[in-house]
Amino acid sequence: MITLLNDAPENVAAFNASGNIDQLEFENIIIPHVEKKVAKYDELNYLLYLNTDAPQTDVDLWLSRSLSTLNNIAHCNRAAIVSDDVRLQKITALHSNRFKIFPKDNVYHAMYWCNNGNELENHKG
């Protein structure tokens, strides 16, 4: 299930994904919200709080499709994935200056980074 994270900074499209991740929910919830943010801010700052125990192949496939679709909508300025799943560290496409992975206990650091482009001084991840 995909839901909006309403306590995110205004210029960040932030979502919680839990349980089964459905492509239809992605198209009906994430895409319209991202399009609104891009129309208002002319860039995409994206945060996904990934709270699921889906099999690795499902997560890899879903993230790859999602990021590809989002990049077709707008050039992604910053994207953060918040998860304690160490398997995500192996997805090399997520490692760059524009994509970061944060542990769940640093969700507010991730939001700060998505919003500002820099990290809080005491960030550990």
BAVO-440545 format. One record per residue (C-alpha): residue number from 0; x negated, y, z. Coordinates in nm, 2 decimals. Each point is the difference from the previous one (the first is absolute). Layout:
  pos       u       v       w
  NUM       X       Y       Z
...
***
This chain:
  pos       u       v       w
    0    0.00    0.00    0.00
    1   -0.13    0.35   -0.09
    2    0.10    0.31    0.21
    3   -0.11    0.36    0.00
    4   -0.23    0.12    0.28
    5    0.17    0.32    0.09
    6   -0.27    0.13    0.24
    7   -0.26    0.04   -0.28
    8   -0.13    0.34   -0.11
    9    0.21    0.17   -0.25
   10   -0.24   -0.05   -0.29
   11   -0.04   -0.38    0.06
   12    0.23   -0.27   -0.14
   13   -0.01   -0.25    0.29
   14    0.16   -0.34    0.02
   15    0.03   -0.30    0.23
   16    0.00   -0.34   -0.17
   17    0.10   -0.30    0.22
   18    0.13   -0.35   -0.05
   19    0.06   -0.09   -0.36
   20   -0.11    0.27   -0.25
   21    0.25    0.03   -0.28
   22   -0.09    0.16   -0.33
   23    0.36    0.14   -0.03
   24   -0.04    0.18    0.33
   25   -0.33    0.15   -0.13
   26    0.18    0.13   -0.31
   27    0.30    0.13    0.20
   28   -0.18    0.15    0.31
   29   -0.36    0.07   -0.08
   30    0.02    0.12   -0.36
   31    0.27    0.27    0.06
   32   -0.17    0.13    0.32
   33   -0.34    0.01   -0.18
   34    0.15    0.19   -0.29
   35    0.15    0.26    0.24
   36   -0.34    0.05    0.17
   37   -0.19    0.03   -0.33
   38    0.26    0.25   -0.13
   39   -0.04    0.21    0.31
   40   -0.38   -0.03    0.06
   41   -0.13   -0.09   -0.35
   42   -0.21   -0.29    0.15
   43    0.06   -0.33    0.17
   44   -0.12   -0.06    0.36
   45    0.13   -0.34    0.09
   46    0.00   -0.21    0.32
   47    0.11   -0.36    0.03
   48    0.04   -0.15    0.35
   49   -0.02   -0.37   -0.09
   50    0.16   -0.20    0.27
   51    0.05   -0.34   -0.17
   52   -0.14   -0.35    0.02
   53    0.06   -0.07   -0.36
   54   -0.24   -0.24   -0.18
   55   -0.31    0.16   -0.13
   56    0.09   -0.05   -0.36
   57    0.33    0.17    0.05
   58   -0.16    0.30    0.17
   59   -0.27    0.03   -0.27
   60    0.25   -0.02   -0.28
   61    0.24    0.24    0.16
   62   -0.27    0.26    0.09
   63   -0.15   -0.02   -0.35
   64    0.33    0.05   -0.17
   65    0.10    0.27    0.24
   66   -0.32    0.21   -0.03
   67    0.01   -0.04   -0.38
   68    0.36    0.12   -0.02
   69   -0.07    0.29    0.23
   70   -0.30    0.10   -0.21
   71    0.23    0.00   -0.30
   72    0.22    0.25    0.18
   73   -0.27    0.23    0.11
   74   -0.37    0.01    0.06
   75   -0.05   -0.13    0.35
   76   -0.18    0.26    0.21
   77   -0.04   -0.21    0.31
   78    0.15   -0.34    0.10
   79   -0.03   -0.17    0.34
   80    0.10   -0.35    0.09
   81    0.05   -0.06    0.37
   82   -0.04   -0.36    0.10
   83   -0.19   -0.23    0.23
   84   -0.01   -0.27   -0.27
   85   -0.37   -0.06   -0.06
   86    0.09   -0.16   -0.34
   87    0.06    0.35   -0.13
   88   -0.37    0.08    0.04
   89   -0.06   -0.24   -0.29
   90    0.21    0.19   -0.25
   91   -0.28    0.20   -0.15
   92    0.24    0.23   -0.20
   93    0.10    0.15    0.34
   94   -0.35    0.12    0.08
   95   -0.08    0.35   -0.13
   96    0.01    0.36    0.10
   97    0.37    0.02   -0.09
   98    0.11   -0.33    0.17
   99   -0.07   -0.10    0.36
  100    0.11   -0.27    0.23
  101    0.07    0.09    0.36
  102    0.08   -0.24    0.30
  103    0.34    0.04    0.15
  104   -0.12    0.17    0.31
  105   -0.13    0.28   -0.22
  106    0.32    0.07   -0.19
  107   -0.01    0.37    0.10
  108   -0.36    0.02   -0.13
  109    0.13   -0.14   -0.33
  110    0.28    0.26   -0.01
  111   -0.25    0.28    0.08
  112   -0.23   -0.12   -0.28
  113    0.28   -0.02   -0.25
  114    0.12    0.34    0.09
  115   -0.34    0.18    0.02
  116   -0.26   -0.21   -0.19
  117   -0.23   -0.02    0.30
  118    0.00   -0.22    0.31
  119    0.03    0.08    0.37
  120   -0.34    0.01    0.16
  121    0.06   -0.30    0.23
  122    0.13   -0.23   -0.29
  123   -0.14   -0.35    0.04
  124    0.13   -0.17   -0.32
***
